[in-house]
Amino acid sequence: MPIKSGLTDVDVPCIPFHEMIFSEMRRYGNEIALVNNDTDETFTFEDILLKTKYIANSLLAMGIEKGE
């Protein structure tokens, strides 16, 4: 059964999900994405993108491969 919504349709690009997310993170760059309510520390989209890539590269360096 199709799901219907009263909202406007959204065009979703035909690219892998992570590429779409990374593209949006680059687009918003230095804008604040997250705030730690306990410490008021802020994280920009660029901060999160860099940390994500660091973790991914670290996993690859440990020998963990795609799909594991």
PDB file of N, CA, C and O in Angstrom:
ATOM      1  N   MET A   1       0.846  -1.168   0.000  1.00  0.00           N
ATOM      2  CA  MET A   1       0.000   0.000   0.000  1.00  0.00           C
ATOM      3  C   MET A   1       0.897   1.239   0.000  1.00  0.00           C
ATOM      4  O   MET A   1       1.755   1.369   0.874  1.00  0.00           O
ATOM      5  N   PRO A   2       0.720   2.150  -0.958  1.00  0.00           N
ATOM      6  CA  PRO A   2       1.515   3.379  -0.999  1.00  0.00           C
ATOM      7  C   PRO A   2       1.200   4.277   0.188  1.00  0.00           C
ATOM      8  O   PRO A   2       0.070   4.328   0.673  1.00  0.00           O
ATOM      9  N   ILE A   3       2.207   4.967   0.631  1.00  0.00           N
ATOM     10  CA  ILE A   3       2.022   5.936   1.711  1.00  0.00           C
ATOM     11  C   ILE A   3       1.792   7.296   1.078  1.00  0.00           C
ATOM     12  O   ILE A   3       2.535   7.703   0.186  1.00  0.00           O
ATOM     13  N   LYS A   4       0.778   7.990   1.529  1.00  0.00           N
ATOM     14  CA  LYS A   4       0.458   9.308   0.981  1.00  0.00           C
ATOM     15  C   LYS A   4       0.724  10.362   2.042  1.00  0.00           C
ATOM     16  O   LYS A   4       0.589  10.120   3.242  1.00  0.00           O
ATOM     17  N   SER A   5       1.109  11.541   1.562  1.00  0.00           N
ATOM     18  CA  SER A   5       1.377  12.658   2.452  1.00  0.00           C
ATOM     19  C   SER A   5       0.815  13.925   1.840  1.00  0.00           C
ATOM     20  O   SER A   5       0.769  14.071   0.618  1.00  0.00           O
ATOM     21  N   GLY A   6       0.392  14.827   2.685  1.00  0.00           N
ATOM     22  CA  GLY A   6      -0.087  16.122   2.226  1.00  0.00           C
ATOM     23  C   GLY A   6       1.045  17.095   1.953  1.00  0.00           C
ATOM     24  O   GLY A   6       0.811  18.203   1.469  1.00  0.00           O
ATOM     25  N   LEU A   7       2.272  16.689   2.259  1.00  0.00           N
ATOM     26  CA  LEU A   7       3.434  17.549   2.048  1.00  0.00           C
ATOM     27  C   LEU A   7       3.884  17.518   0.598  1.00  0.00           C
ATOM     28  O   LEU A   7       3.554  16.596  -0.147  1.00  0.00           O
ATOM     29  N   THR A   8       4.633  18.526   0.210  1.00  0.00           N
ATOM     30  CA  THR A   8       5.169  18.612  -1.145  1.00  0.00           C
ATOM     31  C   THR A   8       6.173  17.495  -1.378  1.00  0.00           C
ATOM     32  O   THR A   8       6.937  17.139  -0.480  1.00  0.00           O
ATOM     33  N   ASP A   9       6.168  16.937  -2.597  1.00  0.00           N
ATOM     34  CA  ASP A   9       7.138  15.900  -2.947  1.00  0.00           C
ATOM     35  C   ASP A   9       8.552  16.458  -2.889  1.00  0.00           C
ATOM     36  O   ASP A   9       8.781  17.635  -3.168  1.00  0.00           O
ATOM     37  N   VAL A  10       9.488  15.604  -2.525  1.00  0.00           N
ATOM     38  CA  VAL A  10      10.895  15.979  -2.449  1.00  0.00           C
ATOM     39  C   VAL A  10      11.663  15.119  -3.435  1.00  0.00           C
ATOM     40  O   VAL A  10      11.501  13.899  -3.459  1.00  0.00           O
ATOM     41  N   ASP A  11      12.498  15.751  -4.247  1.00  0.00           N
ATOM     42  CA  ASP A  11      13.350  14.999  -5.163  1.00  0.00           C
ATOM     43  C   ASP A  11      14.552  14.473  -4.396  1.00  0.00           C
ATOM     44  O   ASP A  11      15.310  15.244  -3.807  1.00  0.00           O
ATOM     45  N   VAL A  12      14.717  13.177  -4.406  1.00  0.00           N
ATOM     46  CA  VAL A  12      15.855  12.548  -3.745  1.00  0.00           C
ATOM     47  C   VAL A  12      16.816  12.099  -4.832  1.00  0.00           C
ATOM     48  O   VAL A  12      16.448  11.312  -5.704  1.00  0.00           O
ATOM     49  N   PRO A  13      18.060  12.601  -4.785  1.00  0.00           N
ATOM     50  CA  PRO A  13      19.010  12.223  -5.834  1.00  0.00           C
ATOM     51  C   PRO A  13      19.311  10.732  -5.813  1.00  0.00           C
ATOM     52  O   PRO A  13      19.265  10.092  -4.762  1.00  0.00           O
ATOM     53  N   CYS A  14      19.613  10.196  -6.968  1.00  0.00           N
ATOM     54  CA  CYS A  14      19.912   8.770  -7.088  1.00  0.00           C
ATOM     55  C   CYS A  14      21.408   8.547  -6.841  1.00  0.00           C
ATOM     56  O   CYS A  14      22.159   8.186  -7.747  1.00  0.00           O
ATOM     57  N   ILE A  15      21.815   8.773  -5.589  1.00  0.00           N
ATOM     58  CA  ILE A  15      23.204   8.569  -5.169  1.00  0.00           C
ATOM     59  C   ILE A  15      23.181   7.826  -3.842  1.00  0.00           C
ATOM     60  O   ILE A  15      22.156   7.822  -3.161  1.00  0.00           O
ATOM     61  N   PRO A  16      24.285   7.200  -3.462  1.00  0.00           N
ATOM     62  CA  PRO A  16      24.315   6.527  -2.161  1.00  0.00           C
ATOM     63  C   PRO A  16      23.972   7.499  -1.028  1.00  0.00           C
ATOM     64  O   PRO A  16      24.319   8.679  -1.077  1.00  0.00           O
ATOM     65  N   PHE A  17      23.293   6.983  -0.019  1.00  0.00           N
ATOM     66  CA  PHE A  17      22.808   7.812   1.088  1.00  0.00           C
ATOM     67  C   PHE A  17      23.936   8.603   1.737  1.00  0.00           C
ATOM     68  O   PHE A  17      23.787   9.796   2.001  1.00  0.00           O
ATOM     69  N   HIS A  18      25.080   7.936   1.999  1.00  0.00           N
ATOM     70  CA  HIS A  18      26.175   8.638   2.680  1.00  0.00           C
ATOM     71  C   HIS A  18      26.709   9.791   1.836  1.00  0.00           C
ATOM     72  O   HIS A  18      27.131  10.807   2.390  1.00  0.00           O
ATOM     73  N   GLU A  19      26.701   9.659   0.513  1.00  0.00           N
ATOM     74  CA  GLU A  19      27.159  10.753  -0.344  1.00  0.00           C
ATOM     75  C   GLU A  19      26.208  11.944  -0.255  1.00  0.00           C
ATOM     76  O   GLU A  19      26.644  13.095  -0.261  1.00  0.00           O
ATOM     77  N   MET A  20      24.921  11.667  -0.174  1.00  0.00           N
ATOM     78  CA  MET A  20      23.938  12.736  -0.038  1.00  0.00           C
ATOM     79  C   MET A  20      24.139  13.467   1.294  1.00  0.00           C
ATOM     80  O   MET A  20      24.116  14.697   1.344  1.00  0.00           O
ATOM     81  N   ILE A  21      24.338  12.695   2.376  1.00  0.00           N
ATOM     82  CA  ILE A  21      24.550  13.297   3.694  1.00  0.00           C
ATOM     83  C   ILE A  21      25.830  14.118   3.704  1.00  0.00           C
ATOM     84  O   ILE A  21      25.827  15.254   4.177  1.00  0.00           O
ATOM     85  N   PHE A  22      26.930  13.561   3.187  1.00  0.00           N
ATOM     86  CA  PHE A  22      28.203  14.285   3.163  1.00  0.00           C
ATOM     87  C   PHE A  22      28.083  15.562   2.333  1.00  0.00           C
ATOM     88  O   PHE A  22      28.654  16.590   2.698  1.00  0.00           O
ATOM     89  N   SER A  23      27.357  15.508   1.235  1.00  0.00           N
ATOM     90  CA  SER A  23      27.162  16.687   0.398  1.00  0.00           C
ATOM     91  C   SER A  23      26.458  17.795   1.180  1.00  0.00           C
ATOM     92  O   SER A  23      26.845  18.961   1.101  1.00  0.00           O
ATOM     93  N   GLU A  24      25.433  17.428   1.925  1.00  0.00           N
ATOM     94  CA  GLU A  24      24.715  18.413   2.737  1.00  0.00           C
ATOM     95  C   GLU A  24      25.601  18.954   3.853  1.00  0.00           C
ATOM     96  O   GLU A  24      25.530  20.138   4.184  1.00  0.00           O
ATOM     97  N   MET A  25      26.435  18.096   4.434  1.00  0.00           N
ATOM     98  CA  MET A  25      27.334  18.553   5.496  1.00  0.00           C
ATOM     99  C   MET A  25      28.336  19.568   4.945  1.00  0.00           C
ATOM    100  O   MET A  25      28.640  20.563   5.604  1.00  0.00           O
ATOM    101  N   ARG A  26      28.849  19.317   3.739  1.00  0.00           N
ATOM    102  CA  ARG A  26      29.766  20.278   3.112  1.00  0.00           C
ATOM    103  C   ARG A  26      29.039  21.586   2.797  1.00  0.00           C
ATOM    104  O   ARG A  26      29.608  22.671   2.916  1.00  0.00           O
ATOM    105  N   ARG A  27      27.795  21.467   2.401  1.00  0.00           N
ATOM    106  CA  ARG A  27      26.999  22.651   2.051  1.00  0.00           C
ATOM    107  C   ARG A  27      26.825  23.581   3.252  1.00  0.00           C
ATOM    108  O   ARG A  27      26.882  24.802   3.110  1.00  0.00           O
ATOM    109  N   TYR A  28      26.615  23.002   4.429  1.00  0.00           N
ATOM    110  CA  TYR A  28      26.381  23.816   5.622  1.00  0.00           C
ATOM    111  C   TYR A  28      27.665  24.123   6.389  1.00  0.00           C
ATOM    112  O   TYR A  28      27.665  24.957   7.294  1.00  0.00           O
ATOM    113  N   GLY A  29      28.759  23.451   6.030  1.00  0.00           N
ATOM    114  CA  GLY A  29      30.101  23.736   6.521  1.00  0.00           C
ATOM    115  C   GLY A  29      30.248  24.210   7.951  1.00  0.00           C
ATOM    116  O   GLY A  29      30.185  23.410   8.885  1.00  0.00           O
ATOM    117  N   ASN A  30      30.444  25.506   8.128  1.00  0.00           N
ATOM    118  CA  ASN A  30      30.762  26.059   9.445  1.00  0.00           C
ATOM    119  C   ASN A  30      29.545  26.445  10.271  1.00  0.00           C
ATOM    120  O   ASN A  30      29.682  27.080  11.316  1.00  0.00           O
ATOM    121  N   GLU A  31      28.367  26.072   9.817  1.00  0.00           N
ATOM    122  CA  GLU A  31      27.179  26.326  10.630  1.00  0.00           C
ATOM    123  C   GLU A  31      27.117  25.305  11.761  1.00  0.00           C
ATOM    124  O   GLU A  31      27.554  24.166  11.598  1.00  0.00           O
ATOM    125  N   ILE A  32      26.582  25.707  12.887  1.00  0.00           N
ATOM    126  CA  ILE A  32      26.502  24.823  14.051  1.00  0.00           C
ATOM    127  C   ILE A  32      25.485  23.714  13.793  1.00  0.00           C
ATOM    128  O   ILE A  32      24.345  23.966  13.403  1.00  0.00           O
ATOM    129  N   ALA A  33      25.934  22.475  14.023  1.00  0.00           N
ATOM    130  CA  ALA A  33      25.075  21.307  13.831  1.00  0.00           C
ATOM    131  C   ALA A  33      24.590  20.758  15.167  1.00  0.00           C
ATOM    132  O   ALA A  33      23.439  20.340  15.293  1.00  0.00           O
ATOM    133  N   LEU A  34      25.476  20.762  16.165  1.00  0.00           N
ATOM    134  CA  LEU A  34      25.161  20.195  17.479  1.00  0.00           C
ATOM    135  C   LEU A  34      25.706  21.090  18.584  1.00  0.00           C
ATOM    136  O   LEU A  34      26.730  21.752  18.415  1.00  0.00           O
ATOM    137  N   VAL A  35      25.007  21.101  19.719  1.00  0.00           N
ATOM    138  CA  VAL A  35      25.479  21.820  20.902  1.00  0.00           C
ATOM    139  C   VAL A  35      25.393  20.871  22.082  1.00  0.00           C
ATOM    140  O   VAL A  35      24.355  20.252  22.317  1.00  0.00           O
ATOM    141  N   ASN A  36      26.498  20.755  22.833  1.00  0.00           N
ATOM    142  CA  ASN A  36      26.507  19.969  24.060  1.00  0.00           C
ATOM    143  C   ASN A  36      25.883  20.841  25.147  1.00  0.00           C
ATOM    144  O   ASN A  36      26.466  21.850  25.543  1.00  0.00           O
ATOM    145  N   ASN A  37      24.714  20.459  25.626  1.00  0.00           N
ATOM    146  CA  ASN A  37      24.009  21.273  26.618  1.00  0.00           C
ATOM    147  C   ASN A  37      24.735  21.354  27.950  1.00  0.00           C
ATOM    148  O   ASN A  37      24.550  22.320  28.691  1.00  0.00           O
ATOM    149  N   ASP A  38      25.556  20.364  28.270  1.00  0.00           N
ATOM    150  CA  ASP A  38      26.283  20.382  29.540  1.00  0.00           C
ATOM    151  C   ASP A  38      27.462  21.346  29.514  1.00  0.00           C
ATOM    152  O   ASP A  38      27.733  22.026  30.503  1.00  0.00           O
ATOM    153  N   THR A  39      28.167  21.405  28.380  1.00  0.00           N
ATOM    154  CA  THR A  39      29.398  22.199  28.295  1.00  0.00           C
ATOM    155  C   THR A  39      29.286  23.402  27.365  1.00  0.00           C
ATOM    156  O   THR A  39      30.195  24.231  27.317  1.00  0.00           O
ATOM    157  N   ASP A  40      28.193  23.508  26.632  1.00  0.00           N
ATOM    158  CA  ASP A  40      27.999  24.540  25.605  1.00  0.00           C
ATOM    159  C   ASP A  40      28.986  24.420  24.448  1.00  0.00           C
ATOM    160  O   ASP A  40      29.110  25.344  23.644  1.00  0.00           O
ATOM    161  N   GLU A  41      29.691  23.291  24.356  1.00  0.00           N
ATOM    162  CA  GLU A  41      30.592  23.065  23.232  1.00  0.00           C
ATOM    163  C   GLU A  41      29.746  22.897  21.976  1.00  0.00           C
ATOM    164  O   GLU A  41      28.713  22.227  21.991  1.00  0.00           O
ATOM    165  N   THR A  42      30.202  23.516  20.887  1.00  0.00           N
ATOM    166  CA  THR A  42      29.475  23.416  19.626  1.00  0.00           C
ATOM    167  C   THR A  42      30.280  22.612  18.615  1.00  0.00           C
ATOM    168  O   THR A  42      31.509  22.562  18.669  1.00  0.00           O
ATOM    169  N   PHE A  43      29.567  21.993  17.704  1.00  0.00           N
ATOM    170  CA  PHE A  43      30.166  21.218  16.626  1.00  0.00           C
ATOM    171  C   PHE A  43      29.528  21.674  15.322  1.00  0.00           C
ATOM    172  O   PHE A  43      28.304  21.706  15.197  1.00  0.00           O
ATOM    173  N   THR A  44      30.362  22.023  14.358  1.00  0.00           N
ATOM    174  CA  THR A  44      29.847  22.421  13.048  1.00  0.00           C
ATOM    175  C   THR A  44      29.653  21.177  12.186  1.00  0.00           C
ATOM    176  O   THR A  44      30.108  20.087  12.534  1.00  0.00           O
ATOM    177  N   PHE A  45      28.979  21.354  11.071  1.00  0.00           N
ATOM    178  CA  PHE A  45      28.821  20.250  10.131  1.00  0.00           C
ATOM    179  C   PHE A  45      30.184  19.788   9.631  1.00  0.00           C
ATOM    180  O   PHE A  45      30.403  18.593   9.427  1.00  0.00           O
ATOM    181  N   GLU A  46      31.104  20.740   9.432  1.00  0.00           N
ATOM    182  CA  GLU A  46      32.458  20.394   8.989  1.00  0.00           C
ATOM    183  C   GLU A  46      33.177  19.556  10.046  1.00  0.00           C
ATOM    184  O   GLU A  46      33.862  18.591   9.707  1.00  0.00           O
ATOM    185  N   ASP A  47      33.026  19.919  11.334  1.00  0.00           N
ATOM    186  CA  ASP A  47      33.621  19.132  12.425  1.00  0.00           C
ATOM    187  C   ASP A  47      33.149  17.681  12.358  1.00  0.00           C
ATOM    188  O   ASP A  47      33.951  16.751  12.446  1.00  0.00           O
ATOM    189  N   ILE A  48      31.855  17.505  12.204  1.00  0.00           N
ATOM    190  CA  ILE A  48      31.281  16.158  12.180  1.00  0.00           C
ATOM    191  C   ILE A  48      31.756  15.391  10.952  1.00  0.00           C
ATOM    192  O   ILE A  48      32.065  14.202  11.042  1.00  0.00           O
ATOM    193  N   LEU A  49      31.816  16.063   9.809  1.00  0.00           N
ATOM    194  CA  LEU A  49      32.291  15.422   8.584  1.00  0.00           C
ATOM    195  C   LEU A  49      33.732  14.952   8.750  1.00  0.00           C
ATOM    196  O   LEU A  49      34.062  13.825   8.382  1.00  0.00           O
ATOM    197  N   LEU A  50      34.591  15.803   9.300  1.00  0.00           N
ATOM    198  CA  LEU A  50      35.995  15.434   9.498  1.00  0.00           C
ATOM    199  C   LEU A  50      36.138  14.270  10.476  1.00  0.00           C
ATOM    200  O   LEU A  50      36.934  13.360  10.245  1.00  0.00           O
ATOM    201  N   LYS A  51      35.370  14.296  11.567  1.00  0.00           N
ATOM    202  CA  LYS A  51      35.433  13.207  12.550  1.00  0.00           C
ATOM    203  C   LYS A  51      34.923  11.896  11.946  1.00  0.00           C
ATOM    204  O   LYS A  51      35.465  10.827  12.225  1.00  0.00           O
ATOM    205  N   THR A  52      33.891  11.982  11.127  1.00  0.00           N
ATOM    206  CA  THR A  52      33.347  10.796  10.463  1.00  0.00           C
ATOM    207  C   THR A  52      34.374  10.174   9.532  1.00  0.00           C
ATOM    208  O   THR A  52      34.556   8.957   9.520  1.00  0.00           O
ATOM    209  N   LYS A  53      35.045  11.016   8.750  1.00  0.00           N
ATOM    210  CA  LYS A  53      36.074  10.515   7.832  1.00  0.00           C
ATOM    211  C   LYS A  53      37.258   9.936   8.603  1.00  0.00           C
ATOM    212  O   LYS A  53      37.841   8.934   8.186  1.00  0.00           O
ATOM    213  N   TYR A  54      37.614  10.561   9.723  1.00  0.00           N
ATOM    214  CA  TYR A  54      38.712  10.055  10.554  1.00  0.00           C
ATOM    215  C   TYR A  54      38.379   8.653  11.071  1.00  0.00           C
ATOM    216  O   TYR A  54      39.214   7.750  11.011  1.00  0.00           O
ATOM    217  N   ILE A  55      37.164   8.479  11.575  1.00  0.00           N
ATOM    218  CA  ILE A  55      36.746   7.169  12.089  1.00  0.00           C
ATOM    219  C   ILE A  55      36.740   6.137  10.966  1.00  0.00           C
ATOM    220  O   ILE A  55      37.216   5.018  11.154  1.00  0.00           O
ATOM    221  N   ALA A  56      36.208   6.499   9.807  1.00  0.00           N
ATOM    222  CA  ALA A  56      36.164   5.568   8.672  1.00  0.00           C
ATOM    223  C   ALA A  56      37.569   5.147   8.260  1.00  0.00           C
ATOM    224  O   ALA A  56      37.817   3.965   8.022  1.00  0.00           O
ATOM    225  N   ASN A  57      38.489   6.105   8.174  1.00  0.00           N
ATOM    226  CA  ASN A  57      39.868   5.777   7.800  1.00  0.00           C
ATOM    227  C   ASN A  57      40.554   4.933   8.863  1.00  0.00           C
ATOM    228  O   ASN A  57      41.355   4.058   8.534  1.00  0.00           O
ATOM    229  N   SER A  58      40.253   5.181  10.128  1.00  0.00           N
ATOM    230  CA  SER A  58      40.822   4.383  11.214  1.00  0.00           C
ATOM    231  C   SER A  58      40.343   2.937  11.135  1.00  0.00           C
ATOM    232  O   SER A  58      41.126   2.009  11.337  1.00  0.00           O
ATOM    233  N   LEU A  59      39.068   2.747  10.842  1.00  0.00           N
ATOM    234  CA  LEU A  59      38.533   1.390  10.711  1.00  0.00           C
ATOM    235  C   LEU A  59      39.192   0.661   9.544  1.00  0.00           C
ATOM    236  O   LEU A  59      39.527  -0.518   9.655  1.00  0.00           O
ATOM    237  N   LEU A  60      39.377   1.360   8.429  1.00  0.00           N
ATOM    238  CA  LEU A  60      40.054   0.754   7.276  1.00  0.00           C
ATOM    239  C   LEU A  60      41.493   0.384   7.626  1.00  0.00           C
ATOM    240  O   LEU A  60      41.972  -0.681   7.236  1.00  0.00           O
ATOM    241  N   ALA A  61      42.184   1.260   8.359  1.00  0.00           N
ATOM    242  CA  ALA A  61      43.570   1.002   8.753  1.00  0.00           C
ATOM    243  C   ALA A  61      43.672  -0.210   9.678  1.00  0.00           C
ATOM    244  O   ALA A  61      44.701  -0.886   9.711  1.00  0.00           O
ATOM    245  N   MET A  62      42.604  -0.483  10.426  1.00  0.00           N
ATOM    246  CA  MET A  62      42.577  -1.648  11.319  1.00  0.00           C
ATOM    247  C   MET A  62      42.226  -2.925  10.564  1.00  0.00           C
ATOM    248  O   MET A  62      42.213  -4.009  11.146  1.00  0.00           O
ATOM    249  N   GLY A  63      41.943  -2.799   9.272  1.00  0.00           N
ATOM    250  CA  GLY A  63      41.630  -3.973   8.469  1.00  0.00           C
ATOM    251  C   GLY A  63      40.152  -4.282   8.368  1.00  0.00           C
ATOM    252  O   GLY A  63      39.765  -5.299   7.793  1.00  0.00           O
ATOM    253  N   ILE A  64      39.330  -3.419   8.916  1.00  0.00           N
ATOM    254  CA  ILE A  64      37.884  -3.627   8.827  1.00  0.00           C
ATOM    255  C   ILE A  64      37.432  -3.151   7.455  1.00  0.00           C
ATOM    256  O   ILE A  64      37.731  -2.028   7.047  1.00  0.00           O
ATOM    257  N   GLU A  65      36.713  -4.009   6.748  1.00  0.00           N
ATOM    258  CA  GLU A  65      36.313  -3.709   5.380  1.00  0.00           C
ATOM    259  C   GLU A  65      34.819  -3.434   5.281  1.00  0.00           C
ATOM    260  O   GLU A  65      34.044  -3.740   6.187  1.00  0.00           O
ATOM    261  N   LYS A  66      34.446  -2.853   4.159  1.00  0.00           N
ATOM    262  CA  LYS A  66      33.048  -2.559   3.886  1.00  0.00           C
ATOM    263  C   LYS A  66      32.214  -3.829   4.046  1.00  0.00           C
ATOM    264  O   LYS A  66      32.583  -4.891   3.545  1.00  0.00           O
ATOM    265  N   GLY A  67      31.088  -3.710   4.748  1.00  0.00           N
ATOM    266  CA  GLY A  67      30.185  -4.841   4.930  1.00  0.00           C
ATOM    267  C   GLY A  67      30.406  -5.604   6.225  1.00  0.00           C
ATOM    268  O   GLY A  67      29.584  -6.441   6.598  1.00  0.00           O
ATOM    269  N   GLU A  68      31.505  -5.327   6.913  1.00  0.00           N
ATOM    270  CA  GLU A  68      31.777  -6.047   8.170  1.00  0.00           C
ATOM    271  C   GLU A  68      31.121  -5.343   9.335  1.00  0.00           C
ATOM    272  O   GLU A  68      31.235  -5.796  10.474  1.00  0.00           O
TER     273      GLU A  68
END
